[in-house]
Amino acid sequence: CCRSCRSPPPPLPLPSSAAPSPPAGTLPPPAMPSVLDRVPLGTDEENSKLLDLVDKLRECQVDQYIDLPQVVVVGDQSSGKSSVLEAITQIPFPRASIACTRFATQIRLRRDPSLHSTVTRVKIIPYRREDRQKYASFDRVVDEASDFTHIFQEASNVIFSEGRRDFLSRDILSIERTGPNVSHMMTVVDLPGIIHNPTKSQTVLDISHG
């Protein structure tokens, strides 16, 4: 058979950039910023009340039964989770590996134009009700320039006092910052790093809890 009798090869698919244009008269989808501008976000006061309600439900452990909206940073140990949260919240996290997160840290950012300055309150939210009295003395208001590395270490000393040998705790360190110039209104939770293998200080039980 001659070459002219052979069937031509199938056409090559067009690259995505050469995709056919939409039919005439079809409007392109709106840009995302224009869509978000039409979403009713509420006032600062309304948003703050809504976030406070969600936080109270979480403190009552309602999230064991229903999913509550939250931003959670999770990953391997020393993978940079705390650095991401520090960039978002402007609250410094401990850098030393010995201070690796052993408990969850909840950061609540609220904007309140009625305040003249920013107020930061730290406390420990106990997992067990019988620990409320034990952690009551830790509840305090701190200055913006406070050494948060010291605060994290002090919280760790309180949580893991009385000879506790477990590496992880279900108690939560809560840091609430409220002020007229707080840039974001949100609640973020920094979880302990994922443990893959047991060590002298991290047991098989800690891995199962993680």
Secondary structure by P-SEA (a helix, b strand, c coil): cccccccccccccccccccccccccccccccaaaaaaacccccaaaaaaaaaaaaaaaaaccccccccbbbbbbbcccccaaaaaaaaccccccccccccccbbbbbbbbbbccccbbbbbbbbbbcccccccccccccccccccccaaaaaaaaaaaaaccccccccccccbbbbbbcccccccbbbbbcccccccccccccaaaaaac
